[in-house]
Amino acid sequence: MQQVIVMLILAGAIIYAAWWGYERIRKSDDPCEGCTGCQLKEMKDKAKECEKRKKSCCCTKK
């Protein structure tokens, strides 16, 4: 019974590590990945939001 539990824990750890690696590779082209935030990231997020809404009012400079 202990071996089954250990095998399940190990399988879960391996699956998690593979998923984590996949996410890192998939998001490797994003220079702001993992960043807590700065002006550049805020501007990038705002631009993404504008693209989603397709409104010119939020993207215009004042």
PDBQT receptor file of N, H, CA, C and O in Angstrom, charges set to zero:
ATOM      1  N   MET A   1       0.815  -1.194   0.000  1.00  0.00    +0.000 N 
ATOM      2  CA  MET A   1       0.000   0.000   0.000  1.00  0.00    +0.000 C 
ATOM      3  C   MET A   1       0.861   1.261   0.000  1.00  0.00    +0.000 C 
ATOM      4  O   MET A   1       0.539   2.240  -0.674  1.00  0.00    +0.000 OA
ATOM      5  N   GLN A   2       1.952   1.232   0.756  1.00  0.00    +0.000 N 
ATOM      6  H   GLN A   2       2.213   0.438   1.304  1.00  0.00    +0.000 HD
ATOM      7  CA  GLN A   2       2.857   2.376   0.802  1.00  0.00    +0.000 C 
ATOM      8  C   GLN A   2       3.490   2.620  -0.562  1.00  0.00    +0.000 C 
ATOM      9  O   GLN A   2       3.676   3.765  -0.975  1.00  0.00    +0.000 OA
ATOM     10  N   GLN A   3       3.816   1.544  -1.248  1.00  0.00    +0.000 N 
ATOM     11  H   GLN A   3       3.665   0.615  -0.912  1.00  0.00    +0.000 HD
ATOM     12  CA  GLN A   3       4.428   1.680  -2.568  1.00  0.00    +0.000 C 
ATOM     13  C   GLN A   3       3.470   2.323  -3.552  1.00  0.00    +0.000 C 
ATOM     14  O   GLN A   3       3.895   3.112  -4.395  1.00  0.00    +0.000 OA
ATOM     15  N   VAL A   4       2.214   2.009  -3.466  1.00  0.00    +0.000 N 
ATOM     16  H   VAL A   4       1.869   1.368  -2.780  1.00  0.00    +0.000 HD
ATOM     17  CA  VAL A   4       1.212   2.593  -4.358  1.00  0.00    +0.000 C 
ATOM     18  C   VAL A   4       1.129   4.098  -4.101  1.00  0.00    +0.000 C 
ATOM     19  O   VAL A   4       1.080   4.888  -5.044  1.00  0.00    +0.000 OA
ATOM     20  N   ILE A   5       1.113   4.490  -2.838  1.00  0.00    +0.000 N 
ATOM     21  H   ILE A   5       1.153   3.849  -2.072  1.00  0.00    +0.000 HD
ATOM     22  CA  ILE A   5       1.039   5.911  -2.492  1.00  0.00    +0.000 C 
ATOM     23  C   ILE A   5       2.286   6.642  -2.975  1.00  0.00    +0.000 C 
ATOM     24  O   ILE A   5       2.189   7.739  -3.525  1.00  0.00    +0.000 OA
ATOM     25  N   VAL A   6       3.437   6.048  -2.775  1.00  0.00    +0.000 N 
ATOM     26  H   VAL A   6       3.516   5.157  -2.328  1.00  0.00    +0.000 HD
ATOM     27  CA  VAL A   6       4.687   6.661  -3.226  1.00  0.00    +0.000 C 
ATOM     28  C   VAL A   6       4.691   6.786  -4.747  1.00  0.00    +0.000 C 
ATOM     29  O   VAL A   6       5.105   7.816  -5.280  1.00  0.00    +0.000 OA
ATOM     30  N   MET A   7       4.241   5.767  -5.440  1.00  0.00    +0.000 N 
ATOM     31  H   MET A   7       3.904   4.930  -5.007  1.00  0.00    +0.000 HD
ATOM     32  CA  MET A   7       4.181   5.812  -6.909  1.00  0.00    +0.000 C 
ATOM     33  C   MET A   7       3.225   6.913  -7.386  1.00  0.00    +0.000 C 
ATOM     34  O   MET A   7       3.520   7.607  -8.358  1.00  0.00    +0.000 OA
ATOM     35  N   LEU A   8       2.092   7.073  -6.711  1.00  0.00    +0.000 N 
ATOM     36  H   LEU A   8       1.853   6.509  -5.921  1.00  0.00    +0.000 HD
ATOM     37  CA  LEU A   8       1.150   8.127  -7.081  1.00  0.00    +0.000 C 
ATOM     38  C   LEU A   8       1.747   9.512  -6.853  1.00  0.00    +0.000 C 
ATOM     39  O   LEU A   8       1.567  10.415  -7.671  1.00  0.00    +0.000 OA
ATOM     40  N   ILE A   9       2.448   9.675  -5.753  1.00  0.00    +0.000 N 
ATOM     41  H   ILE A   9       2.594   8.942  -5.088  1.00  0.00    +0.000 HD
ATOM     42  CA  ILE A   9       3.094  10.958  -5.468  1.00  0.00    +0.000 C 
ATOM     43  C   ILE A   9       4.171  11.246  -6.506  1.00  0.00    +0.000 C 
ATOM     44  O   ILE A   9       4.263  12.365  -7.011  1.00  0.00    +0.000 OA
ATOM     45  N   LEU A  10       4.977  10.256  -6.823  1.00  0.00    +0.000 N 
ATOM     46  H   LEU A  10       4.903   9.347  -6.413  1.00  0.00    +0.000 HD
ATOM     47  CA  LEU A  10       6.023  10.434  -7.833  1.00  0.00    +0.000 C 
ATOM     48  C   LEU A  10       5.430  10.729  -9.210  1.00  0.00    +0.000 C 
ATOM     49  O   LEU A  10       5.944  11.580  -9.936  1.00  0.00    +0.000 OA
ATOM     50  N   ALA A  11       4.366  10.039  -9.567  1.00  0.00    +0.000 N 
ATOM     51  H   ALA A  11       3.949   9.348  -8.977  1.00  0.00    +0.000 HD
ATOM     52  CA  ALA A  11       3.717  10.283 -10.851  1.00  0.00    +0.000 C 
ATOM     53  C   ALA A  11       3.167  11.704 -10.898  1.00  0.00    +0.000 C 
ATOM     54  O   ALA A  11       3.289  12.382 -11.918  1.00  0.00    +0.000 OA
ATOM     55  N   GLY A  12       2.569  12.154  -9.812  1.00  0.00    +0.000 N 
ATOM     56  H   GLY A  12       2.470  11.604  -8.983  1.00  0.00    +0.000 HD
ATOM     57  CA  GLY A  12       2.057  13.520  -9.750  1.00  0.00    +0.000 C 
ATOM     58  C   GLY A  12       3.175  14.549  -9.882  1.00  0.00    +0.000 C 
ATOM     59  O   GLY A  12       3.020  15.556 -10.573  1.00  0.00    +0.000 OA
ATOM     60  N   ALA A  13       4.297  14.294  -9.221  1.00  0.00    +0.000 N 
ATOM     61  H   ALA A  13       4.423  13.476  -8.660  1.00  0.00    +0.000 HD
ATOM     62  CA  ALA A  13       5.433  15.210  -9.301  1.00  0.00    +0.000 C 
ATOM     63  C   ALA A  13       6.001  15.265 -10.717  1.00  0.00    +0.000 C 
ATOM     64  O   ALA A  13       6.352  16.339 -11.205  1.00  0.00    +0.000 OA
ATOM     65  N   ILE A  14       6.091  14.124 -11.369  1.00  0.00    +0.000 N 
ATOM     66  H   ILE A  14       5.806  13.252 -10.972  1.00  0.00    +0.000 HD
ATOM     67  CA  ILE A  14       6.615  14.082 -12.742  1.00  0.00    +0.000 C 
ATOM     68  C   ILE A  14       5.659  14.788 -13.693  1.00  0.00    +0.000 C 
ATOM     69  O   ILE A  14       6.101  15.531 -14.570  1.00  0.00    +0.000 OA
ATOM     70  N   ILE A  15       4.369  14.571 -13.538  1.00  0.00    +0.000 N 
ATOM     71  H   ILE A  15       4.010  13.967 -12.826  1.00  0.00    +0.000 HD
ATOM     72  CA  ILE A  15       3.388  15.242 -14.393  1.00  0.00    +0.000 C 
ATOM     73  C   ILE A  15       3.437  16.749 -14.176  1.00  0.00    +0.000 C 
ATOM     74  O   ILE A  15       3.379  17.512 -15.140  1.00  0.00    +0.000 OA
ATOM     75  N   TYR A  16       3.543  17.184 -12.933  1.00  0.00    +0.000 N 
ATOM     76  H   TYR A  16       3.590  16.564 -12.150  1.00  0.00    +0.000 HD
ATOM     77  CA  TYR A  16       3.624  18.611 -12.644  1.00  0.00    +0.000 C 
ATOM     78  C   TYR A  16       4.883  19.219 -13.253  1.00  0.00    +0.000 C 
ATOM     79  O   TYR A  16       4.820  20.301 -13.837  1.00  0.00    +0.000 OA
ATOM     80  N   ALA A  17       6.018  18.548 -13.129  1.00  0.00    +0.000 N 
ATOM     81  H   ALA A  17       6.070  17.669 -12.655  1.00  0.00    +0.000 HD
ATOM     82  CA  ALA A  17       7.268  19.059 -13.687  1.00  0.00    +0.000 C 
ATOM     83  C   ALA A  17       7.188  19.151 -15.212  1.00  0.00    +0.000 C 
ATOM     84  O   ALA A  17       7.686  20.111 -15.801  1.00  0.00    +0.000 OA
ATOM     85  N   ALA A  18       6.573  18.172 -15.846  1.00  0.00    +0.000 N 
ATOM     86  H   ALA A  18       6.169  17.392 -15.368  1.00  0.00    +0.000 HD
ATOM     87  CA  ALA A  18       6.418  18.205 -17.301  1.00  0.00    +0.000 C 
ATOM     88  C   ALA A  18       5.499  19.352 -17.711  1.00  0.00    +0.000 C 
ATOM     89  O   ALA A  18       5.779  20.050 -18.685  1.00  0.00    +0.000 OA
ATOM     90  N   TRP A  19       4.410  19.552 -16.981  1.00  0.00    +0.000 N 
ATOM     91  H   TRP A  19       4.182  18.985 -16.189  1.00  0.00    +0.000 HD
ATOM     92  CA  TRP A  19       3.488  20.654 -17.278  1.00  0.00    +0.000 C 
ATOM     93  C   TRP A  19       4.179  22.003 -17.097  1.00  0.00    +0.000 C 
ATOM     94  O   TRP A  19       4.021  22.897 -17.929  1.00  0.00    +0.000 OA
ATOM     95  N   TRP A  20       4.945  22.156 -16.014  1.00  0.00    +0.000 N 
ATOM     96  H   TRP A  20       5.074  21.431 -15.339  1.00  0.00    +0.000 HD
ATOM     97  CA  TRP A  20       5.655  23.392 -15.738  1.00  0.00    +0.000 C 
ATOM     98  C   TRP A  20       6.656  23.696 -16.859  1.00  0.00    +0.000 C 
ATOM     99  O   TRP A  20       6.741  24.830 -17.331  1.00  0.00    +0.000 OA
ATOM    100  N   GLY A  21       7.400  22.692 -17.273  1.00  0.00    +0.000 N 
ATOM    101  H   GLY A  21       7.331  21.771 -16.890  1.00  0.00    +0.000 HD
ATOM    102  CA  GLY A  21       8.347  22.857 -18.367  1.00  0.00    +0.000 C 
ATOM    103  C   GLY A  21       7.658  23.234 -19.664  1.00  0.00    +0.000 C 
ATOM    104  O   GLY A  21       8.141  24.097 -20.397  1.00  0.00    +0.000 OA
ATOM    105  N   TYR A  22       6.543  22.600 -19.951  1.00  0.00    +0.000 N 
ATOM    106  H   TYR A  22       6.151  21.899 -19.355  1.00  0.00    +0.000 HD
ATOM    107  CA  TYR A  22       5.770  22.915 -21.160  1.00  0.00    +0.000 C 
ATOM    108  C   TYR A  22       5.304  24.363 -21.146  1.00  0.00    +0.000 C 
ATOM    109  O   TYR A  22       5.406  25.056 -22.158  1.00  0.00    +0.000 OA
ATOM    110  N   GLU A  23       4.794  24.828 -20.011  1.00  0.00    +0.000 N 
ATOM    111  H   GLU A  23       4.711  24.265 -19.189  1.00  0.00    +0.000 HD
ATOM    112  CA  GLU A  23       4.326  26.209 -19.905  1.00  0.00    +0.000 C 
ATOM    113  C   GLU A  23       5.477  27.191 -20.084  1.00  0.00    +0.000 C 
ATOM    114  O   GLU A  23       5.308  28.225 -20.730  1.00  0.00    +0.000 OA
ATOM    115  N   ARG A  24       6.629  26.888 -19.529  1.00  0.00    +0.000 N 
ATOM    116  H   ARG A  24       6.766  26.048 -19.004  1.00  0.00    +0.000 HD
ATOM    117  CA  ARG A  24       7.793  27.766 -19.685  1.00  0.00    +0.000 C 
ATOM    118  C   ARG A  24       8.228  27.849 -21.145  1.00  0.00    +0.000 C 
ATOM    119  O   ARG A  24       8.558  28.930 -21.632  1.00  0.00    +0.000 OA
ATOM    120  N   ILE A  25       8.230  26.737 -21.832  1.00  0.00    +0.000 N 
ATOM    121  H   ILE A  25       7.962  25.859 -21.436  1.00  0.00    +0.000 HD
ATOM    122  CA  ILE A  25       8.626  26.732 -23.240  1.00  0.00    +0.000 C 
ATOM    123  C   ILE A  25       7.592  27.463 -24.079  1.00  0.00    +0.000 C 
ATOM    124  O   ILE A  25       7.946  28.207 -24.994  1.00  0.00    +0.000 OA
ATOM    125  N   ARG A  26       6.325  27.257 -23.776  1.00  0.00    +0.000 N 
ATOM    126  H   ARG A  26       6.037  26.653 -23.032  1.00  0.00    +0.000 HD
ATOM    127  CA  ARG A  26       5.251  27.881 -24.544  1.00  0.00    +0.000 C 
ATOM    128  C   ARG A  26       5.267  29.402 -24.384  1.00  0.00    +0.000 C 
ATOM    129  O   ARG A  26       4.960  30.124 -25.333  1.00  0.00    +0.000 OA
ATOM    130  N   LYS A  27       5.614  29.883 -23.223  1.00  0.00    +0.000 N 
ATOM    131  H   LYS A  27       5.864  29.297 -22.453  1.00  0.00    +0.000 HD
ATOM    132  CA  LYS A  27       5.608  31.320 -22.959  1.00  0.00    +0.000 C 
ATOM    133  C   LYS A  27       7.000  31.941 -23.040  1.00  0.00    +0.000 C 
ATOM    134  O   LYS A  27       7.204  33.051 -22.547  1.00  0.00    +0.000 OA
ATOM    135  N   SER A  28       7.950  31.258 -23.642  1.00  0.00    +0.000 N 
ATOM    136  H   SER A  28       7.785  30.356 -24.042  1.00  0.00    +0.000 HD
ATOM    137  CA  SER A  28       9.320  31.754 -23.670  1.00  0.00    +0.000 C 
ATOM    138  C   SER A  28       9.484  32.995 -24.540  1.00  0.00    +0.000 C 
ATOM    139  O   SER A  28      10.455  33.732 -24.366  1.00  0.00    +0.000 OA
ATOM    140  N   ASP A  29       8.566  33.249 -25.467  1.00  0.00    +0.000 N 
ATOM    141  H   ASP A  29       7.778  32.650 -25.608  1.00  0.00    +0.000 HD
ATOM    142  CA  ASP A  29       8.683  34.424 -26.313  1.00  0.00    +0.000 C 
ATOM    143  C   ASP A  29       8.170  35.686 -25.634  1.00  0.00    +0.000 C 
ATOM    144  O   ASP A  29       8.299  36.773 -26.196  1.00  0.00    +0.000 OA
ATOM    145  N   ASP A  30       7.593  35.574 -24.444  1.00  0.00    +0.000 N 
ATOM    146  H   ASP A  30       7.488  34.690 -23.987  1.00  0.00    +0.000 HD
ATOM    147  CA  ASP A  30       7.081  36.722 -23.709  1.00  0.00    +0.000 C 
ATOM    148  C   ASP A  30       8.155  37.205 -22.735  1.00  0.00    +0.000 C 
ATOM    149  O   ASP A  30       8.454  36.513 -21.762  1.00  0.00    +0.000 OA
ATOM    150  N   PRO A  31       8.747  38.391 -22.981  1.00  0.00    +0.000 N 
ATOM    151  CA  PRO A  31       9.821  38.866 -22.101  1.00  0.00    +0.000 C 
ATOM    152  C   PRO A  31       9.330  39.247 -20.710  1.00  0.00    +0.000 C 
ATOM    153  O   PRO A  31      10.130  39.347 -19.780  1.00  0.00    +0.000 OA
ATOM    154  N   CYS A  32       8.031  39.460 -20.554  1.00  0.00    +0.000 N 
ATOM    155  H   CYS A  32       7.380  39.379 -21.309  1.00  0.00    +0.000 HD
ATOM    156  CA  CYS A  32       7.488  39.853 -19.255  1.00  0.00    +0.000 C 
ATOM    157  C   CYS A  32       7.000  38.655 -18.442  1.00  0.00    +0.000 C 
ATOM    158  O   CYS A  32       6.444  38.842 -17.360  1.00  0.00    +0.000 OA
ATOM    159  N   GLU A  33       7.187  37.464 -18.922  1.00  0.00    +0.000 N 
ATOM    160  H   GLU A  33       7.639  37.312 -19.801  1.00  0.00    +0.000 HD
ATOM    161  CA  GLU A  33       6.722  36.276 -18.203  1.00  0.00    +0.000 C 
ATOM    162  C   GLU A  33       7.441  36.176 -16.867  1.00  0.00    +0.000 C 
ATOM    163  O   GLU A  33       8.671  36.174 -16.812  1.00  0.00    +0.000 OA
ATOM    164  N   GLY A  34       6.676  36.093 -15.803  1.00  0.00    +0.000 N 
ATOM    165  H   GLY A  34       5.677  36.094 -15.847  1.00  0.00    +0.000 HD
ATOM    166  CA  GLY A  34       7.225  35.957 -14.469  1.00  0.00    +0.000 C 
ATOM    167  C   GLY A  34       7.551  37.282 -13.805  1.00  0.00    +0.000 C 
ATOM    168  O   GLY A  34       7.943  37.307 -12.638  1.00  0.00    +0.000 OA
ATOM    169  N   CYS A  35       7.396  38.374 -14.521  1.00  0.00    +0.000 N 
ATOM    170  H   CYS A  35       7.077  38.354 -15.469  1.00  0.00    +0.000 HD
ATOM    171  CA  CYS A  35       7.686  39.699 -13.977  1.00  0.00    +0.000 C 
ATOM    172  C   CYS A  35       6.518  40.142 -13.099  1.00  0.00    +0.000 C 
ATOM    173  O   CYS A  35       5.359  39.882 -13.422  1.00  0.00    +0.000 OA
ATOM    174  N   THR A  36       6.825  40.808 -11.996  1.00  0.00    +0.000 N 
ATOM    175  H   THR A  36       7.767  41.019 -11.734  1.00  0.00    +0.000 HD
ATOM    176  CA  THR A  36       5.771  41.273 -11.107  1.00  0.00    +0.000 C 
ATOM    177  C   THR A  36       5.089  42.517 -11.637  1.00  0.00    +0.000 C 
ATOM    178  O   THR A  36       3.962  42.817 -11.243  1.00  0.00    +0.000 OA
ATOM    179  N   GLY A  37       5.737  43.234 -12.507  1.00  0.00    +0.000 N 
ATOM    180  H   GLY A  37       6.653  42.990 -12.827  1.00  0.00    +0.000 HD
ATOM    181  CA  GLY A  37       5.093  44.393 -13.112  1.00  0.00    +0.000 C 
ATOM    182  C   GLY A  37       6.015  45.590 -13.219  1.00  0.00    +0.000 C 
ATOM    183  O   GLY A  37       6.860  45.827 -12.356  1.00  0.00    +0.000 OA
ATOM    184  N   CYS A  38       5.841  46.328 -14.275  1.00  0.00    +0.000 N 
ATOM    185  H   CYS A  38       5.154  46.136 -14.977  1.00  0.00    +0.000 HD
ATOM    186  CA  CYS A  38       6.559  47.569 -14.517  1.00  0.00    +0.000 C 
ATOM    187  C   CYS A  38       5.739  48.359 -15.525  1.00  0.00    +0.000 C 
ATOM    188  O   CYS A  38       4.677  47.899 -15.945  1.00  0.00    +0.000 OA
ATOM    189  N   GLN A  39       6.200  49.522 -15.917  1.00  0.00    +0.000 N 
ATOM    190  H   GLN A  39       7.062  49.896 -15.575  1.00  0.00    +0.000 HD
ATOM    191  CA  GLN A  39       5.450  50.328 -16.864  1.00  0.00    +0.000 C 
ATOM    192  C   GLN A  39       5.316  49.622 -18.211  1.00  0.00    +0.000 C 
ATOM    193  O   GLN A  39       4.265  49.689 -18.848  1.00  0.00    +0.000 OA
ATOM    194  N   LEU A  40       6.364  48.955 -18.635  1.00  0.00    +0.000 N 
ATOM    195  H   LEU A  40       7.217  48.901 -18.117  1.00  0.00    +0.000 HD
ATOM    196  CA  LEU A  40       6.316  48.263 -19.916  1.00  0.00    +0.000 C 
ATOM    197  C   LEU A  40       5.254  47.172 -19.913  1.00  0.00    +0.000 C 
ATOM    198  O   LEU A  40       4.510  47.019 -20.882  1.00  0.00    +0.000 OA
ATOM    199  N   LYS A  41       5.185  46.419 -18.828  1.00  0.00    +0.000 N 
ATOM    200  H   LYS A  41       5.789  46.543 -18.040  1.00  0.00    +0.000 HD
ATOM    201  CA  LYS A  41       4.186  45.356 -18.741  1.00  0.00    +0.000 C 
ATOM    202  C   LYS A  41       2.776  45.941 -18.692  1.00  0.00    +0.000 C 
ATOM    203  O   LYS A  41       1.856  45.401 -19.307  1.00  0.00    +0.000 OA
ATOM    204  N   GLU A  42       2.606  47.040 -17.965  1.00  0.00    +0.000 N 
ATOM    205  H   GLU A  42       3.354  47.478 -17.465  1.00  0.00    +0.000 HD
ATOM    206  CA  GLU A  42       1.298  47.680 -17.905  1.00  0.00    +0.000 C 
ATOM    207  C   GLU A  42       0.864  48.154 -19.284  1.00  0.00    +0.000 C 
ATOM    208  O   GLU A  42      -0.298  47.995 -19.658  1.00  0.00    +0.000 OA
ATOM    209  N   MET A  43       1.790  48.737 -20.046  1.00  0.00    +0.000 N 
ATOM    210  H   MET A  43       2.734  48.866 -19.742  1.00  0.00    +0.000 HD
ATOM    211  CA  MET A  43       1.469  49.195 -21.394  1.00  0.00    +0.000 C 
ATOM    212  C   MET A  43       1.130  48.011 -22.302  1.00  0.00    +0.000 C 
ATOM    213  O   MET A  43       0.219  48.090 -23.126  1.00  0.00    +0.000 OA
ATOM    214  N   LYS A  44       1.859  46.935 -22.145  1.00  0.00    +0.000 N 
ATOM    215  H   LYS A  44       2.599  46.870 -21.476  1.00  0.00    +0.000 HD
ATOM    216  CA  LYS A  44       1.613  45.739 -22.950  1.00  0.00    +0.000 C 
ATOM    217  C   LYS A  44       0.239  45.154 -22.624  1.00  0.00    +0.000 C 
ATOM    218  O   LYS A  44      -0.500  44.770 -23.530  1.00  0.00    +0.000 OA
ATOM    219  N   ASP A  45      -0.103  45.085 -21.348  1.00  0.00    +0.000 N 
ATOM    220  H   ASP A  45       0.498  45.398 -20.612  1.00  0.00    +0.000 HD
ATOM    221  CA  ASP A  45      -1.411  44.570 -20.944  1.00  0.00    +0.000 C 
ATOM    222  C   ASP A  45      -2.535  45.461 -21.456  1.00  0.00    +0.000 C 
ATOM    223  O   ASP A  45      -3.581  44.968 -21.878  1.00  0.00    +0.000 OA
ATOM    224  N   LYS A  46      -2.319  46.774 -21.419  1.00  0.00    +0.000 N 
ATOM    225  H   LYS A  46      -1.469  47.175 -21.076  1.00  0.00    +0.000 HD
ATOM    226  CA  LYS A  46      -3.336  47.707 -21.909  1.00  0.00    +0.000 C 
ATOM    227  C   LYS A  46      -3.524  47.528 -23.417  1.00  0.00    +0.000 C 
ATOM    228  O   LYS A  46      -4.651  47.579 -23.910  1.00  0.00    +0.000 OA
ATOM    229  N   ALA A  47      -2.433  47.320 -24.149  1.00  0.00    +0.000 N 
ATOM    230  H   ALA A  47      -1.517  47.279 -23.749  1.00  0.00    +0.000 HD
ATOM    231  CA  ALA A  47      -2.534  47.108 -25.591  1.00  0.00    +0.000 C 
ATOM    232  C   ALA A  47      -3.299  45.817 -25.895  1.00  0.00    +0.000 C 
ATOM    233  O   ALA A  47      -4.094  45.776 -26.834  1.00  0.00    +0.000 OA
ATOM    234  N   LYS A  48      -3.064  44.770 -25.109  1.00  0.00    +0.000 N 
ATOM    235  H   LYS A  48      -2.418  44.803 -24.346  1.00  0.00    +0.000 HD
ATOM    236  CA  LYS A  48      -3.803  43.519 -25.301  1.00  0.00    +0.000 C 
ATOM    237  C   LYS A  48      -5.290  43.732 -25.044  1.00  0.00    +0.000 C 
ATOM    238  O   LYS A  48      -6.137  43.214 -25.772  1.00  0.00    +0.000 OA
ATOM    239  N   GLU A  49      -5.599  44.501 -23.999  1.00  0.00    +0.000 N 
ATOM    240  H   GLU A  49      -4.911  44.922 -23.407  1.00  0.00    +0.000 HD
ATOM    241  CA  GLU A  49      -6.990  44.782 -23.676  1.00  0.00    +0.000 C 
ATOM    242  C   GLU A  49      -7.660  45.561 -24.813  1.00  0.00    +0.000 C 
ATOM    243  O   GLU A  49      -8.813  45.297 -25.156  1.00  0.00    +0.000 OA
ATOM    244  N   CYS A  50      -6.943  46.505 -25.386  1.00  0.00    +0.000 N 
ATOM    245  H   CYS A  50      -6.007  46.720 -25.108  1.00  0.00    +0.000 HD
ATOM    246  CA  CYS A  50      -7.486  47.285 -26.497  1.00  0.00    +0.000 C 
ATOM    247  C   CYS A  50      -7.748  46.408 -27.717  1.00  0.00    +0.000 C 
ATOM    248  O   CYS A  50      -8.750  46.578 -28.410  1.00  0.00    +0.000 OA
ATOM    249  N   GLU A  51      -6.847  45.478 -27.970  1.00  0.00    +0.000 N 
ATOM    250  H   GLU A  51      -6.032  45.340 -27.407  1.00  0.00    +0.000 HD
ATOM    251  CA  GLU A  51      -7.045  44.570 -29.101  1.00  0.00    +0.000 C 
ATOM    252  C   GLU A  51      -8.275  43.706 -28.904  1.00  0.00    +0.000 C 
ATOM    253  O   GLU A  51      -8.994  43.409 -29.858  1.00  0.00    +0.000 OA
ATOM    254  N   LYS A  52      -8.519  43.301 -27.659  1.00  0.00    +0.000 N 
ATOM    255  H   LYS A  52      -7.935  43.542 -26.883  1.00  0.00    +0.000 HD
ATOM    256  CA  LYS A  52      -9.677  42.462 -27.375  1.00  0.00    +0.000 C 
ATOM    257  C   LYS A  52     -10.975  43.229 -27.580  1.00  0.00    +0.000 C 
ATOM    258  O   LYS A  52     -11.942  42.690 -28.117  1.00  0.00    +0.000 OA
ATOM    259  N   ARG A  53     -10.995  44.467 -27.158  1.00  0.00    +0.000 N 
ATOM    260  H   ARG A  53     -10.210  44.905 -26.721  1.00  0.00    +0.000 HD
ATOM    261  CA  ARG A  53     -12.226  45.245 -27.243  1.00  0.00    +0.000 C 
ATOM    262  C   ARG A  53     -12.428  45.895 -28.604  1.00  0.00    +0.000 C 
ATOM    263  O   ARG A  53     -13.555  46.216 -28.982  1.00  0.00    +0.000 OA
ATOM    264  N   LYS A  54     -11.339  46.091 -29.342  1.00  0.00    +0.000 N 
ATOM    265  H   LYS A  54     -10.423  45.830 -29.036  1.00  0.00    +0.000 HD
ATOM    266  CA  LYS A  54     -11.382  46.702 -30.672  1.00  0.00    +0.000 C 
ATOM    267  C   LYS A  54     -12.048  48.081 -30.653  1.00  0.00    +0.000 C 
ATOM    268  O   LYS A  54     -12.770  48.442 -31.583  1.00  0.00    +0.000 OA
ATOM    269  N   LYS A  55     -11.804  48.834 -29.606  1.00  0.00    +0.000 N 
ATOM    270  H   LYS A  55     -11.218  48.541 -28.850  1.00  0.00    +0.000 HD
ATOM    271  CA  LYS A  55     -12.310  50.193 -29.510  1.00  0.00    +0.000 C 
ATOM    272  C   LYS A  55     -11.139  51.153 -29.601  1.00  0.00    +0.000 C 
ATOM    273  O   LYS A  55     -10.076  50.895 -29.036  1.00  0.00    +0.000 OA
ATOM    274  N   SER A  56     -11.320  52.223 -30.286  1.00  0.00    +0.000 N 
ATOM    275  H   SER A  56     -12.183  52.433 -30.745  1.00  0.00    +0.000 HD
ATOM    276  CA  SER A  56     -10.236  53.187 -30.423  1.00  0.00    +0.000 C 
ATOM    277  C   SER A  56     -10.155  54.133 -29.227  1.00  0.00    +0.000 C 
ATOM    278  O   SER A  56      -9.141  54.809 -29.049  1.00  0.00    +0.000 OA
ATOM    279  N   CYS A  57     -11.186  54.192 -28.418  1.00  0.00    +0.000 N 
ATOM    280  H   CYS A  57     -12.009  53.643 -28.563  1.00  0.00    +0.000 HD
ATOM    281  CA  CYS A  57     -11.198  55.154 -27.316  1.00  0.00    +0.000 C 
ATOM    282  C   CYS A  57     -10.158  54.838 -26.245  1.00  0.00    +0.000 C 
ATOM    283  O   CYS A  57      -9.595  55.758 -25.652  1.00  0.00    +0.000 OA
ATOM    284  N   CYS A  58      -9.897  53.589 -25.989  1.00  0.00    +0.000 N 
ATOM    285  H   CYS A  58     -10.354  52.842 -26.470  1.00  0.00    +0.000 HD
ATOM    286  CA  CYS A  58      -8.936  53.262 -24.934  1.00  0.00    +0.000 C 
ATOM    287  C   CYS A  58      -7.494  53.326 -25.429  1.00  0.00    +0.000 C 
ATOM    288  O   CYS A  58      -6.566  53.388 -24.624  1.00  0.00    +0.000 OA
ATOM    289  N   CYS A  59      -7.302  53.313 -26.733  1.00  0.00    +0.000 N 
ATOM    290  H   CYS A  59      -8.056  53.263 -27.387  1.00  0.00    +0.000 HD
ATOM    291  CA  CYS A  59      -5.955  53.267 -27.283  1.00  0.00    +0.000 C 
ATOM    292  C   CYS A  59      -5.448  54.651 -27.696  1.00  0.00    +0.000 C 
ATOM    293  O   CYS A  59      -4.274  54.798 -28.038  1.00  0.00    +0.000 OA
ATOM    294  N   THR A  60      -6.295  55.642 -27.671  1.00  0.00    +0.000 N 
ATOM    295  H   THR A  60      -7.248  55.523 -27.393  1.00  0.00    +0.000 HD
ATOM    296  CA  THR A  60      -5.866  56.961 -28.105  1.00  0.00    +0.000 C 
ATOM    297  C   THR A  60      -5.008  57.598 -27.041  1.00  0.00    +0.000 C 
ATOM    298  O   THR A  60      -5.242  57.430 -25.844  1.00  0.00    +0.000 OA
ATOM    299  N   LYS A  61      -4.022  58.324 -27.489  1.00  0.00    +0.000 N 
ATOM    300  H   LYS A  61      -3.832  58.460 -28.462  1.00  0.00    +0.000 HD
ATOM    301  CA  LYS A  61      -3.111  59.021 -26.573  1.00  0.00    +0.000 C 
ATOM    302  C   LYS A  61      -3.713  60.368 -26.235  1.00  0.00    +0.000 C 
ATOM    303  O   LYS A  61      -4.347  61.016 -27.068  1.00  0.00    +0.000 OA
ATOM    304  N   LYS A  62      -3.502  60.772 -25.002  1.00  0.00    +0.000 N 
ATOM    305  H   LYS A  62      -2.986  60.246 -24.325  1.00  0.00    +0.000 HD
ATOM    306  CA  LYS A  62      -3.987  62.074 -24.564  1.00  0.00    +0.000 C 
ATOM    307  C   LYS A  62      -2.848  63.020 -24.411  1.00  0.00    +0.000 C 
ATOM    308  O   LYS A  62      -3.051  64.178 -24.047  1.00  0.00    +0.000 OA
TER     309      LYS A  62
